[in-house]
Amino acid sequence: MKFGLTFNDVLLVPKRSPLSSRTEADVKTRFTKNIALNIPLVSANMATVTEHKMAIALAREGGLGIIHQFCTMEEQVEEVKRVKKSTCYIIEHPLSVALPLSIREAVNSMKKEGVTSLLVRKGEDLVGIFTSRDYLFEENLDRSITEVMTVKDRLVTAPFGIGLEEAKQILHNHRIEKLPLLDPEGKIRGLITTQDIKKLEYWPAACRDGKGRLRVGAAVGVKDTLERAKPLVDAGVDVLVLDIAHAHSDLVIQRIKELKENFTVDVMAGNIATATAARDLIQAGVDGLKVGIGPSPVCTTRIISGAGVPQLTAIMDVVSVAREYHVPVCADGGMKSPGDVTKALAAGASSAFSGYLFSGTEEAPGLVIMKEGKRYKRYMGSASYDSSHERKETLEGRKVKEKLDVFVEGVAILVDYKGLVSDVIRSIIKGVQSGISYCGANTLAEMQQNAEFIQITAAGWEESKSKGMKLSE
């Protein structure tokens, strides 16, 4: 009979550290073969965890958010687009409108798209720009847009392909906020804005693609895999996560092959918990593996089915095979503290995938609930009854009052409201950097090489906890 360990069963043995400060520790890593991260944190594709606000926040800090699939295809695609449009070096396809057009029509277009300006064209040629300041005190919205917009003769433009520093200089010299980019024929090819430049400088460690846009992932299931994947890829998603509770199956292997045959995007698949599963999925073509059968606090798979592998052992088993193929492994679930994240990474995982750590934050979907004077947010397991019920209501577009006949392997709970996720992220990263230092390493890769686990007893774990009542309680 095999012996299994989880995070509370072990500690990392401290080693001589080369670092004078934990902040010197490098936490750069990879999520998949082609997706690099500046921090090893990924928010889970759960309905009460990751939509565009969470994904944007994670990517700005250097991590990644995976948009959940428990919504319509159109809604998931729109969430991905919101992340991709939030920041970029150059807006390659800026919103433009053709004449004739009234101010009212232009304003409605801006509100619908969530922008503050429109490029105005006649045919394919740029003739002006219309911004929110042009109609600020306008009373007659039926006037033509040409009466209030900045016409091309007074418009500062630049050639498409201009460098970012040169563009910044033009924006500064002319005291303008938007710089249209034109090709030699005068046709619109792009737009650079001061807001995007400020975002680039404010979040220098953000996880970005080659165009400066924030990276984002999206989950797909095994039923409508290709149908859902195509619009997501067209929307610019950076990685697809083929997500199913038990991914070591013939159907999942078939879906992996179909995704790799039809798209060039990276594919991560999970969840698995064994070395055999890792080898089978890698041979099918995955770019990353997600590990974890039942360790989440809102998952009851192990209780309902009796199946699973303690998370630390599962990570080590999968990593033992994945390293042969240079495929990154992501630890999914069971992490309740920065120390758990550190142990998962030290065991060989390249990144930590979590719902619990990011649940209850400001950016997590859902309302803040007041109960007995404390603030909470709801956190639902993806296989919980609550999740299945809400999913049915979303798909049918109506309130479902009858009890559903569904198989449940999860629960819904209330978690403390945690405030901004950026504060949560920074707290976790400090813990990981401290763990790197304790392992006598400079980087995550060195920590994995140096890591030495010591098994502890229940008394040893009790000794590790803080004692007494917190001053804030």
BAVEX-569951 format. One line per field, with one value per residue (C-alpha): x, z, y. Coordinates in steps of 0.1 Angstrom, whole numbers, plus 2048, in hexadecimal, padded with zeros to 3 digits. Each point is the difference from the previous one (the first is absolute). Last residue first. Example, Ala and Ser with C-alpha at 12.3 -4.5 7.8 and 13.67 -1.06 7.14 Angstrom:
X: (889; 7F2)
Z: (847; 807)
Y: (7F5; 7DE)
***
This chain:
X: (798; 81A; 818; 800; 7F7; 81A; 818; 80F; 803; 821; 7FE; 7DE; 811; 81B; 7E6; 7EE; 822; 819; 810; 81F; 803; 821; 7FE; 822; 7F7; 7DD; 80D; 819; 7E4; 7EC; 81D; 81C; 802; 80B; 7DE; 7F8; 805; 7E8; 7E7; 803; 7FA; 7E1; 7F3; 805; 7EE; 7E2; 7FE; 804; 7E3; 7E8; 808; 7FA; 7DF; 7F1; 7EB; 7FE; 7DB; 7FF; 7F4; 7DC; 7FC; 7F3; 806; 80E; 7FD; 7DB; 7EE; 7E2; 7DA; 7F7; 7E6; 7E5; 801; 816; 7FF; 803; 81A; 803; 826; 804; 7E6; 810; 822; 7F2; 7F2; 820; 815; 7E8; 801; 826; 816; 811; 804; 7F0; 80F; 7E8; 80D; 802; 7FF; 7FB; 7E6; 7EC; 7FE; 805; 805; 816; 7F2; 80E; 81D; 823; 811; 7FA; 80E; 7EB; 810; 824; 811; 7E2; 800; 823; 81A; 823; 81C; 81F; 7F9; 81F; 7FC; 80F; 7E3; 7E5; 813; 802; 7DB; 7F8; 816; 7ED; 7E0; 7E1; 80D; 7EC; 7F9; 811; 825; 80C; 81A; 816; 809; 826; 7F9; 815; 7F5; 7DC; 806; 80D; 7EB; 7E0; 80B; 80D; 7E0; 7EA; 815; 7FB; 7DB; 7F5; 7F3; 7DC; 7E2; 7E6; 7E5; 7EB; 81A; 81E; 7EB; 7F3; 80E; 7FA; 820; 814; 815; 7E9; 816; 81C; 819; 7FE; 818; 80E; 807; 7EB; 807; 7EF; 822; 7FF; 7DD; 80B; 820; 7EF; 7E4; 81A; 813; 7E0; 7E9; 7ED; 7EA; 807; 80B; 814; 7FE; 816; 7F1; 808; 7DD; 7EF; 817; 80A; 7DC; 7F6; 81D; 7F7; 7DB; 80A; 815; 7E3; 7E8; 818; 802; 81A; 7EF; 7EB; 7F0; 800; 811; 810; 812; 805; 81D; 806; 7DC; 800; 7DA; 805; 80E; 7E1; 7E9; 810; 802; 7DB; 7F6; 820; 7FA; 7DA; 7FD; 823; 802; 811; 813; 80E; 822; 80B; 81F; 800; 806; 822; 800; 817; 7EB; 800; 804; 804; 822; 801; 7DD; 800; 815; 7EA; 7E1; 80D; 807; 7DC; 7F2; 816; 7F0; 80F; 7E9; 802; 800; 7E8; 805; 814; 810; 822; 7F1; 7F1; 803; 7E8; 810; 7E9; 806; 80D; 818; 811; 823; 7F6; 7EC; 81C; 81A; 7EC; 7FE; 825; 804; 7E7; 810; 7ED; 7F3; 7E2; 809; 7F5; 7E2; 7F9; 7DD; 7FA; 7FD; 7EF; 7E2; 7FB; 7DB; 7E5; 7EE; 80B; 7EC; 7E1; 7E6; 7E5; 810; 7F4; 80A; 826; 811; 818; 7FB; 824; 80F; 7F5; 815; 7FB; 81E; 803; 800; 813; 7FD; 7EF; 7DF; 7FD; 80D; 7FB; 816; 7EB; 808; 7F7; 7FB; 7E8; 7F4; 7DB; 807; 816; 7E7; 7E4; 815; 806; 7DB; 7F7; 81B; 7F1; 812; 806; 81C; 810; 809; 821; 809; 825; 80C; 825; 7FE; 825; 814; 7E2; 7EA; 7DB; 7F7; 80D; 7EF; 7DF; 803; 803; 7E1; 7ED; 80A; 7F3; 7DF; 7FB; 807; 7E5; 80B; 811; 820; 816; 81A; 823; 814; 825; 81E; 816; 7EF; 7ED; 7F7; 7EF; 7ED; 7F4; 7F5; 7ED; 7ED; 7FA; 7EF; 810; 7F6; 7DB; 7FA; 820; 81C; 81B; 817; 825; 81E; 825; 80B; 810; 7EF; 80B; 7E8; 811; 805; 7E4; 7FD; 825; 815; 80D; 802; 823; 80B; 80F; 7E2; 80A; 81D; 825; 7FD; 819; 7ED; 80D; 7E4; 7DF; 7EE; 7DF; 7E2; 7EA; 7DE; 7EC; 807; 7F4; 810; 7F8; 80D; 7FB; 7F2)
Z: (8B0; 7F4; 81C; 7F4; 81A; 80D; 7EE; 7DD; 7EF; 7FA; 821; 7F5; 7E1; 814; 817; 7E2; 7F6; 7E7; 7E0; 7F6; 7DD; 7F0; 7E4; 7F0; 7DC; 802; 811; 7E4; 7E6; 815; 801; 818; 816; 823; 807; 81A; 7E6; 7E7; 81D; 808; 7DB; 801; 81F; 7F1; 7E1; 814; 812; 7DE; 7F1; 81D; 7FE; 7DA; 807; 810; 81E; 812; 806; 816; 7EF; 7FD; 7F3; 7E2; 7FE; 7E8; 7F0; 7F8; 7E6; 7F2; 802; 803; 819; 7EF; 804; 7E2; 7F9; 7DA; 7E5; 7F8; 7FF; 81E; 815; 7F9; 80A; 820; 80A; 7F7; 815; 81D; 7FF; 802; 7E4; 7FA; 826; 80A; 814; 80C; 80E; 824; 816; 826; 817; 805; 7DB; 7E5; 7DC; 7E7; 7DD; 7E6; 7E8; 80F; 7FB; 824; 80F; 80F; 7EB; 7F5; 817; 7FD; 7DA; 7FB; 7E5; 80C; 7E7; 7F5; 816; 80B; 825; 808; 7ED; 814; 821; 7F9; 7F8; 820; 813; 7F0; 810; 7F8; 7E3; 7FA; 7DB; 7DE; 7FD; 7DD; 7EF; 7E4; 7E3; 7FB; 7F3; 81A; 81A; 7FA; 80C; 823; 802; 7FF; 81E; 814; 7FB; 80A; 81F; 80B; 7F8; 812; 7E4; 7F7; 7FF; 81B; 7E9; 816; 81B; 7E8; 7E7; 81B; 7F2; 811; 816; 7E2; 801; 7EB; 7E3; 7FA; 7E4; 7E1; 7E4; 7E5; 7DB; 7F8; 7E2; 804; 80B; 81C; 80A; 802; 813; 81A; 805; 807; 819; 814; 80D; 7E2; 7FB; 7E6; 7DF; 7F4; 7DC; 7EF; 7E1; 7DD; 7F9; 7ED; 805; 823; 80B; 7EF; 811; 822; 7FA; 7F8; 820; 814; 7F2; 806; 825; 818; 804; 81F; 80C; 7DE; 7F3; 7DE; 807; 7E1; 7FF; 7F2; 7F7; 7E3; 7F8; 7E2; 818; 816; 7E2; 7F6; 822; 807; 7E2; 803; 823; 802; 815; 80E; 814; 7F8; 816; 7F6; 805; 801; 7F7; 803; 7DF; 7F8; 7DC; 807; 81C; 823; 824; 814; 810; 7F6; 80E; 803; 7E0; 7E9; 810; 7F9; 7DC; 7FC; 80F; 7E9; 7E2; 7E0; 7E3; 7E2; 7DA; 7F3; 7DB; 7F5; 7E2; 811; 81E; 81D; 825; 815; 820; 81E; 820; 7F3; 80E; 7DF; 80D; 818; 7E7; 7E7; 81A; 80A; 7DC; 7FC; 81F; 7F3; 7DE; 7E1; 7EB; 7F2; 7F7; 819; 803; 810; 7F6; 7F6; 7DB; 808; 811; 825; 805; 808; 7DF; 7EF; 818; 7F0; 817; 80F; 823; 804; 824; 7FF; 821; 800; 7DB; 7F3; 822; 7FB; 7E1; 7DA; 7E9; 7DC; 7DA; 7FF; 7DE; 7FC; 7F3; 812; 822; 824; 81C; 81F; 824; 824; 7FD; 810; 7E0; 805; 810; 7E3; 7E6; 811; 801; 7DB; 7F8; 815; 7F0; 7DE; 7E5; 7DB; 800; 80A; 824; 80E; 81E; 800; 7EF; 809; 821; 806; 820; 810; 81F; 809; 7DD; 806; 822; 7F2; 7E2; 817; 813; 7DF; 7F5; 820; 7FC; 7DC; 809; 81B; 824; 816; 7EB; 818; 7F5; 80B; 810; 7FD; 814; 7FC; 818; 7E3; 7F4; 821; 801; 7DC; 805; 820; 7F0; 7E0; 811; 818; 824; 807; 7DE; 803; 7E7; 819; 806; 7F6; 815; 7F8; 7FC; 7E1; 7EA; 7DF; 7E8; 7E5; 810; 819; 821; 801; 81B; 80E; 826; 804; 825; 807; 814; 81A; 80B; 804; 7EA; 7FE; 81A; 814; 801; 812; 7FE; 7EF; 814; 7FB; 809; 7FE; 7DA; 7F6; 802; 7F1; 807; 7E6; 80A)
Y: (98D; 818; 7F6; 7DC; 7E7; 7E7; 7EA; 801; 7DF; 7EC; 7ED; 7F2; 7F3; 7F0; 7F1; 7F1; 7F1; 80E; 7F4; 813; 80D; 80A; 81A; 808; 7F8; 80E; 81F; 804; 800; 819; 818; 80C; 7E1; 7F5; 7F0; 81A; 81B; 7F0; 7FC; 826; 807; 7EA; 811; 823; 7F3; 7F6; 822; 812; 7EC; 807; 825; 800; 7ED; 81F; 7FA; 7DE; 7FA; 7E1; 7E1; 7F3; 7DC; 7ED; 7DA; 7E7; 7DE; 800; 7EA; 813; 7FB; 825; 80C; 816; 825; 809; 825; 806; 806; 7DB; 7FF; 818; 7EF; 7DE; 80E; 80F; 7DD; 7EE; 819; 7FD; 7DA; 800; 7F3; 822; 805; 821; 81C; 81B; 820; 80B; 81F; 7FE; 810; 7E0; 7FB; 81A; 7F2; 811; 7FA; 7E8; 7FD; 800; 822; 80C; 7E0; 7E5; 7E5; 805; 7E6; 7E9; 7FE; 7F5; 7F6; 801; 800; 7ED; 7E3; 7EC; 7F8; 822; 810; 7ED; 807; 825; 802; 7ED; 81A; 81C; 7F2; 7EC; 7EB; 7E1; 807; 7FF; 7FB; 809; 7EB; 80D; 7E8; 7FB; 7DC; 7ED; 81A; 7F7; 7DC; 806; 820; 7EB; 7EB; 81E; 813; 7E2; 7FA; 824; 7FF; 7E1; 7E8; 7FC; 7E8; 7F8; 80C; 816; 808; 803; 815; 818; 820; 822; 7FE; 7F5; 7E1; 7EA; 7F4; 819; 805; 816; 7F7; 816; 802; 7E1; 7EA; 7DE; 7F3; 819; 7F4; 7DC; 807; 816; 7E6; 7E5; 817; 805; 81B; 80F; 81E; 80B; 80D; 81E; 80A; 81A; 811; 7F4; 7F3; 7E4; 7E2; 80A; 803; 7DF; 7EE; 80D; 7F7; 7DC; 7FE; 80E; 7E6; 7E3; 80A; 80C; 822; 7F8; 821; 810; 820; 803; 821; 815; 818; 823; 80A; 819; 803; 7E8; 7E6; 804; 7FF; 7DF; 7EF; 7FF; 7EB; 7EC; 7F5; 7FE; 7E1; 7FC; 821; 820; 819; 821; 810; 824; 814; 826; 811; 80D; 7F4; 7E3; 7F3; 80F; 7F4; 820; 807; 825; 807; 827; 804; 7EC; 80F; 823; 7F7; 7F3; 820; 815; 7F0; 7F1; 7F8; 7E9; 7FB; 81B; 807; 81E; 7EF; 7FE; 7ED; 814; 7FF; 814; 810; 806; 813; 821; 81A; 805; 7FB; 7E5; 7EB; 803; 7F6; 7E2; 7F5; 802; 7EA; 7E7; 7FC; 809; 7E3; 811; 824; 81C; 816; 822; 80D; 824; 7F9; 7DF; 810; 801; 7F7; 81A; 808; 7E0; 7EB; 80E; 80F; 7EA; 802; 823; 809; 7FC; 807; 7E2; 7F8; 806; 7F6; 7DC; 7FE; 801; 7FD; 80C; 7F8; 7DF; 7EF; 7DE; 80D; 821; 7F9; 80B; 7F2; 7FC; 809; 7F8; 7DB; 7E7; 7F0; 807; 822; 80B; 7F4; 812; 820; 7FE; 7FB; 81E; 816; 7F7; 7EC; 804; 7F4; 7E0; 7F5; 7F3; 7EA; 7FA; 7E0; 7FD; 812; 804; 7F7; 7EF; 802; 7F8; 7F4; 7DC; 7FE; 80C; 7E9; 7E2; 809; 806; 7DD; 7F1; 813; 7F4; 7DC; 802; 7FC; 7E7; 7FF; 813; 81A; 7F5; 81C; 803; 80D; 81E; 819; 80F; 7DE; 7F7; 821; 7FC; 7DC; 80A; 81C; 7EB; 7E3; 7E8; 7F6; 7FA; 7EF; 7EB; 7FF; 802; 81E; 7F9; 809; 7F9; 824; 80F; 7E6; 7F1; 7EF; 7EB; 7DE; 806; 814; 80A; 810; 821; 800; 80F; 804; 822; 80A; 7E5; 817; 7F9; 7E1; 7E4; 7EB; 7E3; 7E5; 7FD; 7DE; 804; 7F4; 7E2; 7F0; 820; 803; 7DD; 7DE; 7DE; 7DD; 7E4; 7DE)
***
